[in-house]
Amino acid sequence: MSRPRVLYVTDLAYEARGRRYCDEDIFLTSRLRPAFDLALCHPLDAVALMDDFDVVAVRNSGPVLGYQDAYEAFRAQASARGTTVYNPLTGRADMAGKQYLRELTTAGYPVIPTVDRAADLKELPAAEAYVAKPKLGADSMGLRVVPPAELPALPYGDGILVQPRIDFQYEVSFYFVDDTLLYALYAPDPARRWELRPYEPTAADRDFARGFVAWNALPYGIQRVDACRSPEGDLLLVELEDLNPYLSLDLLDEATRDAFVAAMTTSLRAAATR
């Protein structure tokens, strides 16, 4: 039997704060290779190569803000050619920019309150400081902390979002393959975002995370639901990463890591043979 051909898109040279993307992709491709005919490529090479593969798996490709035109060209060409992309390009969350944070706020979801117009600043709770970030940002690129007095003068027309700065208890991330929650990790120290430890989610935590995965309605793929625990004890969405979420696989025990690889293999094979 022929094996599915996978073009695995990653930027092995990308340097992220507190993480080594390349190590994760070297490990993951080594575990996927027995099930697939697999090749790695840089995101700038994907359009030229993708016709020879059954599926294009976009993994640790780095923030697309650094190559926005090339990313838009990839999306357009993949759509025109009927290319199967993993994750599908129908994602409504970070894949399409951070406008969804405003949409979810308006819809009443448990998310850090977010606005994108000066006229809506009255909707935000009072805070000692606020966070302004670009809708197309990633990895904290372009993020600013501003005092309340500066909010009306921010350049909203340039595509920014504003949120109150919350003194949360901790951040926690929930990792999904398709619609299955496989593990969760949290950062006990708010000042050390990527010093993560295993986290055992409660039933309420699981319902919270699954609600956002259901909202995004991807037919398959990998998603990371990032949240913070408010001072009152509630979970609030920080971000729904549906483009190329870093997985922190090196922090997992062997059994959990094996379970993730097995789930991704099944999911990727199903996508490649659709």
Residue frames as qw, qx, qy, qz and C-alpha x, y, z in Angstrom:
[[0.000, 0.888, 0.461, 0.000, 0.00, 0.00, 0.00],
 [0.355, 0.527, -0.049, 0.771, 1.20, 3.51, -0.79],
 [0.380, -0.503, -0.497, 0.597, 1.73, 5.75, 2.20],
 [0.085, 0.957, 0.277, 0.019, 0.34, 9.29, 2.45],
 [0.572, 0.278, -0.045, 0.771, 2.83, 11.97, 1.43],
 [0.313, -0.879, -0.308, 0.186, 3.19, 14.80, 3.94],
 [0.403, 0.544, -0.108, 0.728, 4.90, 18.14, 3.37],
 [0.547, -0.651, -0.401, 0.340, 5.79, 19.28, 6.89],
 [0.243, 0.772, 0.029, 0.586, 6.18, 23.07, 7.00],
 [0.638, -0.693, -0.166, 0.291, 8.51, 24.44, 9.67],
 [0.278, 0.855, -0.279, 0.338, 11.13, 27.13, 10.18],
 [0.871, -0.228, -0.309, 0.307, 13.86, 25.23, 11.99],
 [0.473, 0.220, -0.204, 0.828, 15.90, 28.41, 12.41],
 [0.277, -0.736, -0.186, -0.590, 13.18, 30.43, 14.13],
 [0.346, 0.055, -0.651, 0.673, 14.22, 31.55, 17.60],
 [0.461, -0.671, -0.370, -0.447, 11.39, 31.80, 20.11],
 [0.150, -0.581, 0.507, -0.619, 11.70, 33.05, 23.65],
 [0.547, -0.300, 0.630, -0.463, 11.93, 30.17, 26.09],
 [0.878, 0.202, 0.393, -0.186, 11.32, 27.46, 23.47],
 [0.137, -0.425, 0.734, 0.511, 13.23, 25.56, 20.79],
 [0.750, 0.383, 0.063, -0.535, 10.82, 25.00, 17.94],
 [0.512, 0.509, -0.657, -0.216, 13.35, 23.02, 15.94],
 [0.085, -0.232, 0.932, -0.266, 13.75, 20.35, 18.63],
 [0.594, 0.225, 0.547, -0.545, 10.02, 19.75, 18.72],
 [0.721, 0.534, -0.129, -0.423, 9.76, 19.34, 14.96],
 [0.291, 0.487, -0.823, -0.037, 12.82, 17.10, 14.74],
 [0.281, -0.062, 0.882, -0.373, 11.26, 14.84, 17.37],
 [0.636, 0.359, 0.397, -0.556, 7.78, 14.89, 15.89],
 [0.640, 0.556, -0.372, -0.378, 8.85, 14.19, 12.32],
 [0.121, 0.387, -0.912, 0.059, 11.03, 11.32, 13.52],
 [0.363, 0.104, 0.830, -0.411, 7.95, 9.76, 15.11],
 [0.634, 0.516, 0.192, -0.543, 5.64, 10.46, 12.15],
 [0.247, 0.567, -0.658, -0.431, 8.02, 9.17, 9.48],
 [0.219, -0.052, 0.974, 0.024, 7.18, 5.45, 9.94],
 [0.403, 0.525, 0.695, -0.281, 3.58, 6.21, 8.91],
 [0.411, 0.869, 0.150, -0.231, 4.17, 8.73, 6.10],
 [0.659, 0.286, 0.167, 0.676, 6.45, 9.64, 3.24],
 [0.249, -0.916, -0.235, 0.207, 7.50, 12.91, 4.79],
 [0.559, 0.321, 0.009, 0.764, 9.59, 15.93, 3.79],
 [0.271, -0.729, -0.303, 0.551, 10.32, 19.17, 5.64],
 [0.397, 0.500, 0.255, 0.726, 10.31, 22.61, 4.06],
 [0.128, -0.219, -0.254, 0.933, 10.49, 26.27, 5.05],
 [0.311, 0.657, 0.562, -0.394, 7.16, 28.15, 4.84],
 [0.217, 0.700, -0.241, -0.636, 8.51, 30.26, 1.95],
 [0.058, 0.290, -0.860, -0.416, 8.98, 27.08, -0.11],
 [0.453, 0.213, 0.796, -0.339, 5.56, 25.52, 0.50],
 [0.598, 0.606, 0.103, -0.514, 3.79, 26.84, -2.61],
 [0.360, 0.608, -0.634, -0.316, 6.52, 25.56, -4.93],
 [0.062, 0.262, -0.961, 0.063, 6.49, 22.07, -3.41],
 [0.496, 0.017, 0.616, -0.612, 2.98, 21.30, -2.22],
 [0.741, 0.297, -0.229, -0.557, 1.55, 19.79, -5.41],
 [0.529, 0.310, -0.790, -0.010, 3.64, 16.65, -4.90],
 [0.035, 0.061, -0.846, 0.529, 2.07, 15.84, -1.51],
 [0.285, -0.494, -0.791, -0.219, -1.26, 14.59, -0.20],
 [0.378, -0.865, -0.329, 0.005, -1.33, 17.02, 2.71],
 [0.333, 0.548, -0.281, 0.714, 0.59, 20.10, 3.84],
 [0.620, -0.617, -0.441, 0.202, 1.09, 20.10, 7.62],
 [0.136, 0.750, -0.167, 0.625, 1.86, 23.58, 8.93],
 [0.732, -0.447, -0.423, 0.294, 3.67, 23.25, 12.22],
 [0.433, -0.724, -0.093, 0.530, 6.26, 25.50, 13.91],
 [0.548, 0.550, 0.316, 0.545, 6.51, 27.92, 11.01],
 [0.314, -0.163, -0.164, 0.921, 6.96, 31.06, 13.11],
 [0.204, 0.661, 0.385, -0.611, 4.77, 34.20, 13.17],
 [0.532, 0.521, 0.538, 0.395, 3.39, 34.89, 9.68],
 [0.004, -0.967, -0.100, 0.232, 3.76, 38.62, 10.34],
 [0.379, -0.601, 0.487, 0.507, 7.36, 38.20, 9.18],
 [0.107, -0.091, 0.771, 0.621, 6.26, 36.93, 5.76],
 [0.442, 0.412, 0.503, -0.618, 2.63, 38.07, 5.49],
 [0.521, 0.523, -0.308, -0.600, 2.55, 38.36, 1.68],
 [0.275, 0.280, -0.906, -0.160, 3.98, 34.86, 1.23],
 [0.197, 0.149, 0.882, -0.402, 1.50, 33.44, 3.73],
 [0.526, 0.485, 0.241, -0.656, -1.44, 35.05, 1.93],
 [0.466, 0.476, -0.594, -0.452, -0.11, 33.66, -1.36],
 [0.057, 0.115, -0.987, 0.091, 0.10, 30.19, 0.20],
 [0.374, 0.324, 0.674, -0.548, -3.50, 30.41, 1.40],
 [0.542, 0.546, -0.079, -0.634, -4.70, 31.59, -2.00],
 [0.387, 0.417, -0.765, -0.301, -2.81, 28.90, -3.90],
 [0.094, -0.015, 0.965, -0.246, -3.83, 26.12, -1.52],
 [0.481, 0.420, 0.487, -0.595, -7.46, 27.12, -1.93],
 [0.528, 0.572, -0.295, -0.555, -7.22, 27.39, -5.72],
 [0.356, 0.378, -0.840, -0.160, -5.47, 24.02, -6.08],
 [0.854, -0.286, -0.218, -0.376, -7.65, 22.17, -3.59],
 [0.430, 0.362, -0.722, 0.404, -4.65, 21.39, -1.38],
 [0.725, -0.568, -0.385, -0.051, -5.36, 19.61, 1.89],
 [0.179, 0.583, -0.440, 0.659, -3.80, 21.70, 4.65],
 [0.717, -0.474, -0.494, 0.131, -3.37, 20.60, 8.25],
 [0.246, 0.461, 0.689, -0.503, -4.76, 22.58, 10.03],
 [0.318, 0.640, 0.606, 0.350, -7.50, 23.48, 7.54],
 [0.235, 0.118, 0.031, 0.964, -7.39, 27.11, 6.45],
 [0.319, -0.626, -0.502, -0.504, -10.96, 27.63, 7.68],
 [0.472, -0.343, -0.566, 0.582, -9.79, 28.42, 11.22],
 [0.099, -0.864, -0.328, -0.370, -11.63, 31.36, 12.78],
 [0.601, -0.751, -0.074, 0.263, -9.09, 32.07, 15.54],
 [0.353, -0.707, 0.318, 0.524, -5.42, 33.12, 15.38],
 [0.553, 0.170, 0.641, 0.504, -5.18, 31.75, 11.85],
 [0.211, 0.744, 0.470, 0.425, -7.36, 34.66, 10.73],
 [0.108, 0.477, -0.200, 0.849, -5.86, 37.26, 13.10],
 [0.189, -0.174, -0.762, 0.595, -6.97, 38.21, 16.60],
 [0.349, -0.206, -0.177, -0.897, -10.22, 39.92, 15.61],
 [0.602, -0.306, -0.712, -0.190, -12.00, 36.86, 17.03],
 [0.330, -0.195, -0.632, 0.674, -11.20, 38.09, 20.56],
 [0.229, 0.071, 0.084, -0.967, -13.48, 41.05, 19.95],
 [0.573, -0.103, -0.560, -0.590, -16.11, 38.83, 18.35],
 [0.548, -0.230, -0.785, 0.173, -16.07, 36.44, 21.30],
 [0.092, -0.135, -0.459, 0.873, -16.32, 39.36, 23.73],
 [0.403, 0.009, -0.161, -0.901, -19.39, 40.64, 21.93],
 [0.660, -0.112, -0.645, -0.369, -20.91, 37.15, 21.90],
 [0.648, -0.584, 0.180, -0.454, -20.48, 36.81, 25.66],
 [0.893, 0.073, -0.401, 0.188, -17.83, 34.08, 25.75],
 [0.644, -0.737, 0.045, 0.200, -15.47, 33.88, 28.78],
 [0.691, 0.396, 0.029, 0.604, -12.62, 35.84, 27.23],
 [0.346, -0.388, -0.160, 0.839, -10.49, 38.75, 28.44],
 [0.293, 0.840, 0.371, -0.264, -12.66, 41.76, 27.47],
 [0.475, -0.081, 0.456, 0.748, -11.47, 43.10, 24.13],
 [0.352, 0.840, 0.274, -0.309, -12.29, 46.16, 21.99],
 [0.610, 0.099, 0.397, 0.679, -10.93, 47.50, 18.73],
 [0.124, 0.696, 0.298, 0.642, -12.47, 51.00, 18.59],
 [0.125, 0.150, -0.404, 0.894, -12.10, 54.06, 20.76],
 [0.514, -0.294, -0.153, -0.791, -15.90, 54.30, 20.88],
 [0.838, -0.254, -0.447, -0.184, -16.07, 50.94, 22.68],
 [0.331, 0.344, -0.642, 0.601, -13.52, 51.68, 25.43],
 [0.483, -0.358, 0.280, -0.748, -16.41, 52.18, 27.85],
 [0.914, -0.085, -0.283, -0.277, -17.05, 48.44, 27.64],
 [0.639, 0.246, -0.609, 0.401, -13.72, 47.62, 29.29],
 [0.637, -0.691, -0.316, 0.132, -13.46, 47.29, 33.07],
 [0.083, -0.944, 0.280, -0.152, -11.35, 49.79, 34.97],
 [0.930, -0.066, -0.076, 0.354, -7.72, 48.74, 35.25],
 [0.401, -0.773, 0.173, 0.461, -4.40, 50.25, 36.24],
 [0.038, -0.500, 0.622, 0.602, -3.00, 49.44, 32.78],
 [0.813, 0.428, 0.223, -0.326, -4.15, 48.08, 29.45],
 [0.529, -0.198, 0.687, 0.458, -2.60, 45.92, 26.74],
 [0.558, 0.688, -0.058, -0.460, -2.66, 47.04, 23.10],
 [0.493, -0.238, 0.765, 0.339, -1.65, 44.49, 20.47],
 [0.335, 0.337, -0.492, -0.729, -1.94, 44.17, 16.70],
 [0.859, 0.138, 0.206, -0.447, -4.66, 41.92, 15.29],
 [0.859, 0.431, -0.276, 0.004, -2.05, 40.23, 13.12],
 [0.068, -0.718, 0.638, -0.270, 0.56, 39.92, 15.87],
 [0.951, -0.124, -0.283, -0.023, 2.03, 36.76, 17.37],
 [0.783, -0.056, -0.316, 0.532, 4.58, 35.79, 19.98],
 [0.328, -0.761, -0.253, 0.499, 4.05, 39.19, 21.73],
 [0.410, 0.145, 0.323, 0.841, 5.18, 41.06, 18.59],
 [0.048, -0.469, -0.279, -0.837, 3.98, 44.67, 18.74],
 [0.498, -0.650, -0.574, 0.023, 2.42, 44.32, 22.19],
 [0.139, 0.437, -0.256, 0.851, 2.36, 47.47, 24.35],
 [0.353, -0.572, -0.664, 0.326, 1.25, 48.18, 27.92],
 [0.074, 0.459, 0.121, 0.877, -0.40, 51.60, 28.18],
 [0.005, 0.230, 0.617, -0.753, -1.93, 53.64, 31.00],
 [0.235, 0.651, 0.709, -0.137, -5.66, 54.51, 30.88],
 [0.078, 0.786, 0.041, -0.613, -5.00, 58.12, 29.83],
 [0.040, -0.433, 0.644, 0.630, -3.40, 57.01, 26.55],
 [0.444, 0.272, 0.854, 0.018, -6.23, 54.75, 25.40],
 [0.447, 0.767, 0.331, -0.321, -8.25, 57.32, 23.36],
 [0.193, 0.826, -0.367, -0.381, -5.20, 58.30, 21.28],
 [0.559, -0.205, 0.768, 0.235, -4.18, 54.78, 20.21],
 [0.263, 0.361, -0.540, -0.713, -4.10, 54.14, 16.41],
 [0.651, 0.162, 0.665, -0.328, -7.21, 51.95, 16.20],
 [0.677, 0.635, -0.068, -0.366, -7.34, 52.35, 12.44],
 [0.236, 0.615, -0.746, -0.096, -4.07, 50.43, 12.18],
 [0.827, -0.034, -0.520, -0.210, -5.72, 47.23, 13.38],
 [0.158, 0.294, -0.761, 0.556, -5.14, 46.96, 17.12],
 [0.625, -0.514, -0.558, -0.184, -6.98, 45.39, 20.01],
 [0.059, -0.508, 0.475, -0.716, -7.13, 46.67, 23.59],
 [0.723, -0.376, -0.577, -0.052, -7.64, 44.61, 26.72],
 [0.458, -0.816, 0.226, -0.272, -7.34, 45.31, 30.45],
 [0.406, 0.425, -0.759, 0.280, -4.14, 44.03, 31.98],
 [0.819, -0.441, -0.164, -0.330, -5.24, 41.33, 34.40],
 [0.111, -0.568, 0.753, -0.314, -3.28, 40.25, 37.48],
 [0.881, -0.039, -0.330, -0.336, -4.16, 36.61, 36.89],
 [0.766, -0.506, 0.385, -0.091, -3.21, 33.71, 39.16],
 [0.459, -0.300, 0.746, 0.378, -1.63, 31.61, 36.40],
 [0.555, 0.438, -0.373, -0.601, -1.88, 30.71, 32.72],
 [0.616, -0.044, 0.784, -0.059, -2.94, 27.28, 31.52],
 [0.392, 0.403, -0.544, -0.622, -2.99, 25.71, 28.05],
 [0.765, 0.119, 0.579, -0.257, -5.19, 22.87, 26.79],
 [0.050, 0.440, -0.727, -0.524, -3.91, 20.83, 23.84],
 [0.767, 0.310, 0.399, -0.396, -6.31, 19.21, 21.39],
 [0.052, -0.167, 0.809, 0.561, -6.00, 16.88, 18.42],
 [0.234, -0.421, -0.718, -0.502, -9.26, 17.09, 16.49],
 [0.444, -0.634, -0.083, -0.628, -11.85, 17.48, 19.28],
 [0.857, -0.344, -0.356, 0.145, -10.00, 15.42, 21.89],
 [0.207, -0.882, 0.341, -0.251, -8.21, 17.06, 24.81],
 [0.859, 0.176, -0.432, 0.213, -4.94, 15.14, 25.26],
 [0.621, -0.260, -0.392, 0.627, -3.14, 17.10, 27.97],
 [0.082, -0.955, -0.130, -0.255, -2.86, 20.43, 29.74],
 [0.636, 0.005, -0.273, 0.722, 0.10, 22.44, 31.06],
 [0.168, -0.950, -0.232, -0.126, 0.24, 25.52, 33.24],
 [0.440, 0.438, -0.301, 0.724, 2.69, 28.22, 34.30],
 [0.495, -0.629, -0.531, 0.279, 2.44, 28.67, 38.08],
 [0.319, -0.516, -0.047, 0.793, 4.50, 31.88, 37.94],
 [0.429, 0.831, 0.334, -0.117, 2.80, 34.54, 35.77],
 [0.014, 0.882, -0.349, -0.315, 6.20, 36.12, 35.08],
 [0.189, -0.396, 0.852, 0.285, 7.56, 32.87, 33.58],
 [0.729, 0.297, -0.031, -0.616, 5.11, 31.98, 30.80],
 [0.771, 0.358, -0.494, -0.182, 7.09, 29.06, 29.37],
 [0.036, 0.300, -0.881, 0.364, 8.11, 27.38, 32.63],
 [0.719, -0.125, -0.255, -0.634, 5.29, 24.88, 32.40],
 [0.207, -0.182, 0.911, -0.307, 4.15, 21.99, 34.56],
 [0.205, -0.281, -0.888, -0.301, 1.53, 19.27, 34.07],
 [0.357, -0.036, 0.264, -0.896, -1.99, 20.39, 34.92],
 [0.028, 0.277, 0.960, 0.010, -4.96, 18.17, 35.72],
 [0.254, -0.193, -0.210, -0.924, -8.06, 19.92, 34.34],
 [0.352, 0.201, 0.711, -0.575, -11.35, 19.78, 36.16],
 [0.336, 0.507, 0.778, 0.155, -14.60, 18.95, 34.41],
 [0.132, 0.913, 0.239, -0.304, -15.35, 22.68, 34.26],
 [0.187, -0.642, 0.484, 0.564, -11.93, 23.35, 32.74],
 [0.348, 0.068, 0.844, 0.402, -12.56, 20.73, 30.06],
 [0.268, 0.742, 0.615, -0.021, -15.95, 22.23, 29.22],
 [0.028, -0.875, 0.063, 0.480, -14.38, 25.69, 29.00],
 [0.209, -0.460, 0.657, 0.560, -11.69, 24.56, 26.54],
 [0.330, 0.274, 0.863, 0.268, -14.01, 22.37, 24.47],
 [0.243, 0.806, 0.432, -0.322, -16.38, 25.30, 24.05],
 [0.075, 0.788, -0.306, -0.528, -13.79, 27.24, 22.07],
 [0.222, -0.189, 0.867, 0.404, -12.75, 24.22, 20.00],
 [0.323, 0.533, 0.782, -0.015, -16.42, 23.68, 19.14],
 [0.187, 0.859, 0.134, -0.457, -16.79, 27.36, 18.22],
 [0.057, -0.610, 0.569, 0.548, -13.85, 27.10, 15.83],
 [0.832, 0.355, 0.279, -0.321, -15.43, 24.08, 14.09],
 [0.186, 0.597, -0.720, -0.300, -12.27, 22.72, 12.45],
 [0.926, 0.074, -0.208, -0.306, -12.90, 19.25, 10.95],
 [0.926, -0.120, -0.142, 0.330, -9.45, 18.09, 12.08],
 [0.378, 0.689, -0.247, 0.566, -6.14, 19.44, 13.33],
 [0.578, -0.227, -0.496, 0.607, -4.20, 20.60, 16.38],
 [0.127, -0.803, -0.124, -0.569, -5.38, 23.46, 18.59],
 [0.450, -0.119, -0.569, 0.678, -4.12, 25.02, 21.81],
 [0.282, -0.820, -0.351, -0.353, -6.53, 26.87, 24.05],
 [0.410, 0.128, -0.429, 0.794, -4.63, 29.37, 26.20],
 [0.398, -0.771, -0.376, -0.326, -6.38, 30.75, 29.25],
 [0.184, 0.341, -0.539, 0.748, -5.69, 32.57, 32.50],
 [0.423, -0.540, -0.710, 0.161, -7.19, 32.09, 35.93],
 [0.055, -0.733, -0.059, -0.675, -8.63, 35.42, 37.06],
 [0.003, 0.301, -0.628, 0.718, -8.26, 36.69, 40.63],
 [0.669, -0.119, 0.205, -0.704, -11.90, 35.62, 41.14],
 [0.535, -0.150, 0.828, -0.072, -11.06, 32.06, 40.06],
 [0.743, 0.551, 0.266, -0.271, -12.65, 32.09, 36.61],
 [0.587, -0.044, 0.552, 0.590, -10.93, 30.94, 33.42],
 [0.358, 0.822, 0.054, -0.439, -10.71, 33.55, 30.66],
 [0.828, 0.385, 0.246, 0.324, -9.52, 32.89, 27.13],
 [0.285, -0.687, 0.283, 0.606, -6.19, 34.51, 26.26],
 [0.312, 0.523, -0.552, -0.569, -5.85, 33.04, 22.78],
 [0.880, 0.170, 0.419, -0.145, -7.05, 30.18, 20.61],
 [0.033, -0.616, 0.650, 0.444, -4.05, 29.06, 18.56],
 [0.827, 0.301, 0.444, -0.168, -5.20, 27.17, 15.48],
 [0.544, 0.775, -0.296, -0.127, -2.41, 27.89, 13.00],
 [0.695, 0.378, -0.544, 0.280, 0.87, 26.50, 14.34],
 [0.587, -0.744, 0.135, -0.289, 0.64, 26.02, 18.10],
 [0.247, 0.495, -0.776, 0.303, 3.83, 25.09, 19.92],
 [0.810, -0.267, -0.437, -0.285, 3.13, 21.88, 21.83],
 [0.299, -0.663, 0.569, -0.382, 5.80, 21.72, 24.58],
 [0.935, 0.026, -0.318, -0.154, 6.16, 17.99, 23.91],
 [0.504, 0.376, -0.625, 0.461, 9.51, 17.91, 25.70],
 [0.253, -0.359, 0.509, -0.740, 7.73, 18.59, 29.00],
 [0.845, -0.119, -0.096, -0.512, 5.43, 15.58, 28.77],
 [0.590, -0.327, 0.736, -0.066, 5.94, 12.15, 30.25],
 [0.053, -0.219, 0.853, 0.470, 6.58, 9.38, 27.75],
 [0.219, 0.408, 0.885, -0.044, 3.07, 7.93, 27.85],
 [0.235, 0.788, 0.313, -0.475, 1.41, 11.30, 27.19],
 [0.063, 0.620, -0.491, -0.609, 3.86, 12.10, 24.42],
 [0.142, -0.011, 0.940, 0.312, 3.22, 8.72, 22.79],
 [0.256, 0.598, 0.726, -0.223, -0.53, 9.29, 23.02],
 [0.205, 0.777, -0.014, -0.595, -0.17, 12.64, 21.28],
 [0.005, 0.415, -0.734, -0.537, 1.93, 11.16, 18.46],
 [0.197, 0.233, 0.947, 0.104, -0.62, 8.37, 17.98],
 [0.256, 0.724, 0.516, -0.379, -3.53, 10.82, 17.88],
 [0.153, 0.730, -0.262, -0.613, -1.77, 13.11, 15.43],
 [0.117, -0.205, 0.877, 0.420, -0.82, 10.16, 13.21],
 [0.242, 0.460, 0.853, -0.039, -4.45, 9.02, 13.03],
 [0.195, 0.813, 0.280, -0.471, -5.71, 12.54, 12.43],
 [0.036, 0.642, -0.474, -0.602, -3.10, 13.35, 9.79],
 [0.192, 0.000, 0.922, 0.337, -3.69, 10.07, 7.94],
 [0.264, 0.628, 0.713, -0.166, -7.42, 10.76, 7.86],
 [0.152, 0.824, 0.000, -0.546, -6.81, 14.27, 6.51],
 [0.081, -0.490, 0.677, 0.543, -4.38, 13.02, 3.86],
 [0.124, 0.109, 0.942, 0.291, -6.78, 10.41, 2.52],
 [0.343, 0.558, 0.478, -0.585, -9.93, 12.55, 2.37]]
